[in-house]
Amino acid sequence: MEVPQNNEGLVQEANRSPMVHTPNILPVRVVFHGHHPDIKQKEENGGKLAHLPDSIKDLLILAEKKLGKRGTTVLMADGSQVEDINALRDNDHLYIF
């Protein structure tokens, strides 16, 4: 095998190599709150920490178990509505009501 004399050959080789995407090893964790983000409600524990499930439907079921009440809407702290579970990131605060 011929070794390139400059970095150009290495860059070209790297560009030909397929990208390998590895899945996240650690599960995404989110914090549930049972009220609208605009309502400043004192929570004893600051919310309920949970692993992010695979769907919005499962997220609502899990939130109901954690919070003790049913919700139909999921908002971020800035008030934006969550429509895609894959848009959520680790340590996001979700407001479910």
C-alpha positions as CSV (number, residue, x, y, z in Angstrom):
1,M,0.0,0.0,0.0
2,E,1.3,3.4,-1.0
3,V,1.5,6.0,1.8
4,P,0.6,9.5,0.6
5,Q,3.3,12.1,0.9
6,N,1.0,14.9,2.0
7,N,-2.3,15.3,3.9
8,E,-4.3,15.6,0.6
9,G,-4.3,11.8,0.2
10,L,-5.5,11.3,3.7
11,V,-8.3,13.8,3.3
12,Q,-9.4,12.1,0.1
13,E,-9.3,8.7,1.8
14,A,-11.4,10.0,4.7
15,N,-14.0,11.4,2.3
16,R,-14.4,8.0,0.6
17,S,-14.9,6.2,3.9
18,P,-18.6,5.8,4.8
19,M,-19.8,7.6,7.9
20,V,-20.8,5.3,10.7
21,H,-23.4,6.6,13.1
22,T,-23.5,5.1,16.5
23,P,-26.7,5.3,18.6
24,N,-26.7,7.1,21.9
25,I,-25.5,4.8,24.5
26,L,-27.2,6.6,27.4
27,P,-31.0,7.1,27.3
28,V,-32.4,10.6,27.1
29,R,-33.8,11.9,30.4
30,V,-36.4,14.6,30.6
31,V,-38.1,16.4,33.5
32,F,-42.0,16.4,33.7
33,H,-44.0,19.2,35.2
34,G,-47.7,19.1,35.6
35,H,-48.6,22.7,34.8
36,H,-48.3,25.3,32.0
37,P,-44.7,26.9,31.9
38,D,-46.2,30.4,32.3
39,I,-47.7,29.4,35.7
40,K,-45.1,29.8,38.4
41,Q,-46.1,26.9,40.6
42,K,-43.9,25.8,43.5
43,E,-43.0,22.2,43.1
44,E,-41.6,20.3,46.1
45,N,-39.2,18.3,44.1
46,G,-38.7,20.4,40.9
47,G,-40.4,18.0,38.6
48,K,-40.2,14.3,37.9
49,L,-37.2,12.9,36.1
50,A,-37.8,10.0,33.6
51,H,-36.3,8.3,30.6
52,L,-37.8,9.6,27.3
53,P,-40.1,6.9,25.8
54,D,-40.4,6.2,22.1
55,S,-43.6,8.2,21.2
56,I,-45.6,11.2,22.3
57,K,-48.4,8.8,23.3
58,D,-46.1,6.8,25.6
59,L,-44.7,10.1,27.0
60,L,-48.3,11.1,27.9
61,I,-49.0,7.7,29.6
62,L,-45.7,7.9,31.5
63,A,-46.4,11.5,32.6
64,E,-49.8,10.5,33.8
65,K,-48.2,7.8,36.0
66,K,-45.5,10.2,37.3
67,L,-47.7,13.2,37.9
68,G,-51.0,11.5,38.9
69,K,-53.1,13.4,36.3
70,R,-53.8,13.1,32.6
71,G,-52.4,15.5,30.1
72,T,-53.0,16.0,26.4
73,T,-50.5,18.8,25.6
74,V,-46.7,18.8,25.9
75,L,-44.9,22.1,25.9
76,M,-41.2,23.1,26.3
77,A,-40.2,25.8,28.9
78,D,-40.3,28.5,26.2
79,G,-44.0,27.5,25.4
80,S,-43.3,25.7,22.1
81,Q,-45.5,22.6,21.6
82,V,-43.7,19.3,21.3
83,E,-44.9,17.4,18.1
84,D,-41.8,15.2,17.5
85,I,-40.3,13.0,20.2
86,N,-37.0,13.0,18.4
87,A,-36.7,16.8,18.8
88,L,-36.2,16.4,22.5
89,R,-32.8,16.4,24.2
90,D,-31.4,15.3,27.5
91,N,-32.5,17.3,30.5
92,D,-35.4,19.1,28.6
93,H,-38.2,20.3,30.9
94,L,-41.6,19.2,29.6
95,Y,-44.8,20.8,30.8
96,I,-47.7,18.4,30.5
97,F,-51.3,19.5,31.2
